[in-house]
Amino acid sequence: MIETLRRDIEALAPAAAALEPDAAGRARLMALALDHVQSFLGELADGPSNRSWDDVFASPLEPEFAERGRDPADVLAFLGRSVDRPGITTASEAIRQADVALAAVEPVSTPAKKASCG
């Protein structure tokens, strides 16, 4: 029985390998993700902070649920094209406006409290 289970597990190993990338595969995935995040953050200050509902997923992922896995670069490209670039509801504009408002406010000085040894 154990031998049968061992053979079954070994037969499934090639299919599971794609779910467990080696160090080089993880490095490639991390590089793709980092590039995507850097691009998103680089455009955040100038991007819209909201968008109309008509634009939400205007170019859907086809098929929405694939039978096989997708290339991570294709998934990130879809995310950038359909979510990030058209604009997502972010706090970018609110944060920018708050930063501008805070920069215009003069600091309020408060009297220092006397330390007591008690």
C-alpha positions, 0 to 999 in steps of 0.5 A: 500500500505504501509503495502504491501511494509512493508511486502515485505521489511520484507520478504527480510530481511533474504536475506539481513542479510548476507550483513549486518553482526553484530558486531561479524560477522564484527570482524570475517571478519576484523580478516580474512582480517588482517591475510591476509594482515599481511601474504602478508606484511610479505612475501613482502620483499622476494617475486617476484616483477613480474611474467610471464603472464603464471602464471596470475590466473593459478588456476582460481576461479571456477565458476568465478561468483557464484550464491551465495556468497562465504565464505570470507576465501575461497576468501582470500585463492584464492587471496593468492594462485592466486595473492599474492603468485605467485607474483604481480607487486609490488614496493617491489624490487624497494623500497628495492633497493632504501632503500639500495641506500639511506642508502649508500648515505652520508647526504648532509649538507646545510648551515642553512638559517638565519631567518629574522624578517621582 
